[in-house]
Amino acid sequence: MGLADPQHPPSGAPDFSAAEPDSPRARFRRHLRATGSDVPRLREHLLRAVPQIDTDREARLAVEEIVSHLGALLGFSPSRDETEDADIWTSPTGVTLVVRVMGGLGVPARLQALTQARDRRLAGSGEPARKLSALGVVCGSRIDWRQIEDAVAVRRALDSVRLVSVDALLALSVLREDHVLAHPDAVVLLRPQDARADALIELMAARGQGREEEPVDRAGDGAWWIK
């Protein structure tokens, strides 16, 4: 995989260069545009940031930016909605995903806020309900998936919520980069019938259709990403 020209971001990549403030987040966005589709390098960034996501605001911002970049690599057009603390991923297929990054702690309690963000988007945009989903990207190495999935199952209001681990999102990006999947396939995989998207993604990766990814669970150093 070659590095993308920072002056020409990959298709669908969020380009905030016009009138972009010289903030740590803006500098990191420019770095990600230069990194392009180098998924192993993005994985290394996540290995350093994810263990700090629940305790360090800068690490959380870094993970949010990397997840947004992965969405662009998958063929979505991401934009940031600061009022909802979420990304809006729009697809050429007509599907829209309201995406929030979640640390491994307290995910069930945050699911209601995610579905409410999706409902407000639905009310304000006029998009068909069947084309608008909420996607929680769950980060961490000690995640109680049974508790999370049970929380979704018992709350009918969470029917529109789908979940994916950041590891599976990385694996999906590899499959997309290797041309194993087209963009519409990625959309389908991120909107599974069940609450969690990981199972089918992991199955495809395990069949040798993509390079194996390491779990995102190693700690890193401080505010590395703003330097």
Secondary structure as a PSIPRED ss2 file (coil, helix, strand):
# PSIPRED VFORMAT (PSIPRED V4.0)

   1 M C   1.000  0.000  0.000
   2 G C   1.000  0.000  0.000
   3 L C   1.000  0.000  0.000
   4 A C   1.000  0.000  0.000
   5 D C   1.000  0.000  0.000
   6 P C   1.000  0.000  0.000
   7 Q C   1.000  0.000  0.000
   8 H C   1.000  0.000  0.000
   9 P C   1.000  0.000  0.000
  10 P C   1.000  0.000  0.000
  11 S C   1.000  0.000  0.000
  12 G C   1.000  0.000  0.000
  13 A C   1.000  0.000  0.000
  14 P C   1.000  0.000  0.000
  15 D C   1.000  0.000  0.000
  16 F C   1.000  0.000  0.000
  17 S C   1.000  0.000  0.000
  18 A C   1.000  0.000  0.000
  19 A C   1.000  0.000  0.000
  20 E C   1.000  0.000  0.000
  21 P C   1.000  0.000  0.000
  22 D C   1.000  0.000  0.000
  23 S C   1.000  0.000  0.000
  24 P H   0.000  1.000  0.000
  25 R H   0.000  1.000  0.000
  26 A H   0.000  1.000  0.000
  27 R H   0.000  1.000  0.000
  28 F H   0.000  1.000  0.000
  29 R H   0.000  1.000  0.000
  30 R H   0.000  1.000  0.000
  31 H H   0.000  1.000  0.000
  32 L H   0.000  1.000  0.000
  33 R H   0.000  1.000  0.000
  34 A H   0.000  1.000  0.000
  35 T H   0.000  1.000  0.000
  36 G C   1.000  0.000  0.000
  37 S C   1.000  0.000  0.000
  38 D C   1.000  0.000  0.000
  39 V H   0.000  1.000  0.000
  40 P H   0.000  1.000  0.000
  41 R H   0.000  1.000  0.000
  42 L H   0.000  1.000  0.000
  43 R H   0.000  1.000  0.000
  44 E H   0.000  1.000  0.000
  45 H H   0.000  1.000  0.000
  46 L H   0.000  1.000  0.000
  47 L H   0.000  1.000  0.000
  48 R H   0.000  1.000  0.000
  49 A H   0.000  1.000  0.000
  50 V H   0.000  1.000  0.000
  51 P H   0.000  1.000  0.000
  52 Q H   0.000  1.000  0.000
  53 I C   1.000  0.000  0.000
  54 D C   1.000  0.000  0.000
  55 T C   1.000  0.000  0.000
  56 D C   1.000  0.000  0.000
  57 R H   0.000  1.000  0.000
  58 E H   0.000  1.000  0.000
  59 A H   0.000  1.000  0.000
  60 R H   0.000  1.000  0.000
  61 L H   0.000  1.000  0.000
  62 A H   0.000  1.000  0.000
  63 V H   0.000  1.000  0.000
  64 E H   0.000  1.000  0.000
  65 E H   0.000  1.000  0.000
  66 I H   0.000  1.000  0.000
  67 V H   0.000  1.000  0.000
  68 S H   0.000  1.000  0.000
  69 H H   0.000  1.000  0.000
  70 L H   0.000  1.000  0.000
  71 G H   0.000  1.000  0.000
  72 A H   0.000  1.000  0.000
  73 L H   0.000  1.000  0.000
  74 L C   1.000  0.000  0.000
  75 G C   1.000  0.000  0.000
  76 F C   1.000  0.000  0.000
  77 S E   0.000  0.000  1.000
  78 P E   0.000  0.000  1.000
  79 S E   0.000  0.000  1.000
  80 R E   0.000  0.000  1.000
  81 D E   0.000  0.000  1.000
  82 E H   0.000  1.000  0.000
  83 T H   0.000  1.000  0.000
  84 E H   0.000  1.000  0.000
  85 D C   1.000  0.000  0.000
  86 A E   0.000  0.000  1.000
  87 D E   0.000  0.000  1.000
  88 I E   0.000  0.000  1.000
  89 W E   0.000  0.000  1.000
  90 T E   0.000  0.000  1.000
  91 S C   1.000  0.000  0.000
  92 P C   1.000  0.000  0.000
  93 T C   1.000  0.000  0.000
  94 G C   1.000  0.000  0.000
  95 V C   1.000  0.000  0.000
  96 T E   0.000  0.000  1.000
  97 L E   0.000  0.000  1.000
  98 V E   0.000  0.000  1.000
  99 V E   0.000  0.000  1.000
 100 R E   0.000  0.000  1.000
 101 V E   0.000  0.000  1.000
 102 M E   0.000  0.000  1.000
 103 G E   0.000  0.000  1.000
 104 G C   1.000  0.000  0.000
 105 L C   1.000  0.000  0.000
 106 G C   1.000  0.000  0.000
 107 V H   0.000  1.000  0.000
 108 P H   0.000  1.000  0.000
 109 A H   0.000  1.000  0.000
 110 R H   0.000  1.000  0.000
 111 L H   0.000  1.000  0.000
 112 Q H   0.000  1.000  0.000
 113 A H   0.000  1.000  0.000
 114 L H   0.000  1.000  0.000
 115 T H   0.000  1.000  0.000
 116 Q H   0.000  1.000  0.000
 117 A H   0.000  1.000  0.000
 118 R H   0.000  1.000  0.000
 119 D H   0.000  1.000  0.000
 120 R H   0.000  1.000  0.000
 121 R H   0.000  1.000  0.000
 122 L H   0.000  1.000  0.000
 123 A H   0.000  1.000  0.000
 124 G H   0.000  1.000  0.000
 125 S H   0.000  1.000  0.000
 126 G C   1.000  0.000  0.000
 127 E C   1.000  0.000  0.000
 128 P C   1.000  0.000  0.000
 129 A H   0.000  1.000  0.000
 130 R H   0.000  1.000  0.000
 131 K H   0.000  1.000  0.000
 132 L E   0.000  0.000  1.000
 133 S E   0.000  0.000  1.000
 134 A E   0.000  0.000  1.000
 135 L E   0.000  0.000  1.000
 136 G E   0.000  0.000  1.000
 137 V E   0.000  0.000  1.000
 138 V E   0.000  0.000  1.000
 139 C E   0.000  0.000  1.000
 140 G C   1.000  0.000  0.000
 141 S C   1.000  0.000  0.000
 142 R C   1.000  0.000  0.000
 143 I C   1.000  0.000  0.000
 144 D C   1.000  0.000  0.000
 145 W H   0.000  1.000  0.000
 146 R H   0.000  1.000  0.000
 147 Q H   0.000  1.000  0.000
 148 I H   0.000  1.000  0.000
 149 E H   0.000  1.000  0.000
 150 D H   0.000  1.000  0.000
 151 A H   0.000  1.000  0.000
 152 V H   0.000  1.000  0.000
 153 A H   0.000  1.000  0.000
 154 V H   0.000  1.000  0.000
 155 R C   1.000  0.000  0.000
 156 R H   0.000  1.000  0.000
 157 A H   0.000  1.000  0.000
 158 L H   0.000  1.000  0.000
 159 D C   1.000  0.000  0.000
 160 S C   1.000  0.000  0.000
 161 V E   0.000  0.000  1.000
 162 R E   0.000  0.000  1.000
 163 L E   0.000  0.000  1.000
 164 V E   0.000  0.000  1.000
 165 S E   0.000  0.000  1.000
 166 V H   0.000  1.000  0.000
 167 D H   0.000  1.000  0.000
 168 A H   0.000  1.000  0.000
 169 L H   0.000  1.000  0.000
 170 L H   0.000  1.000  0.000
 171 A H   0.000  1.000  0.000
 172 L H   0.000  1.000  0.000
 173 S H   0.000  1.000  0.000
 174 V H   0.000  1.000  0.000
 175 L H   0.000  1.000  0.000
 176 R H   0.000  1.000  0.000
 177 E H   0.000  1.000  0.000
 178 D C   1.000  0.000  0.000
 179 H C   1.000  0.000  0.000
 180 V C   1.000  0.000  0.000
 181 L C   1.000  0.000  0.000
 182 A C   1.000  0.000  0.000
 183 H H   0.000  1.000  0.000
 184 P H   0.000  1.000  0.000
 185 D H   0.000  1.000  0.000
 186 A H   0.000  1.000  0.000
 187 V H   0.000  1.000  0.000
 188 V H   0.000  1.000  0.000
 189 L H   0.000  1.000  0.000
 190 L C   1.000  0.000  0.000
 191 R C   1.000  0.000  0.000
 192 P C   1.000  0.000  0.000
 193 Q C   1.000  0.000  0.000
 194 D C   1.000  0.000  0.000
 195 A C   1.000  0.000  0.000
 196 R E   0.000  0.000  1.000
 197 A C   1.000  0.000  0.000
 198 D H   0.000  1.000  0.000
 199 A H   0.000  1.000  0.000
 200 L H   0.000  1.000  0.000
 201 I H   0.000  1.000  0.000
 202 E H   0.000  1.000  0.000
 203 L H   0.000  1.000  0.000
 204 M H   0.000  1.000  0.000
 205 A H   0.000  1.000  0.000
 206 A H   0.000  1.000  0.000
 207 R H   0.000  1.000  0.000
 208 G H   0.000  1.000  0.000
 209 Q H   0.000  1.000  0.000
 210 G C   1.000  0.000  0.000
 211 R C   1.000  0.000  0.000
 212 E C   1.000  0.000  0.000
 213 E C   1.000  0.000  0.000
 214 E C   1.000  0.000  0.000
 215 P C   1.000  0.000  0.000
 216 V C   1.000  0.000  0.000
 217 D C   1.000  0.000  0.000
 218 R C   1.000  0.000  0.000
 219 A C   1.000  0.000  0.000
 220 G C   1.000  0.000  0.000
 221 D C   1.000  0.000  0.000
 222 G C   1.000  0.000  0.000
 223 A C   1.000  0.000  0.000
 224 W H   0.000  1.000  0.000
 225 W H   0.000  1.000  0.000
 226 I H   0.000  1.000  0.000
 227 K C   1.000  0.000  0.000
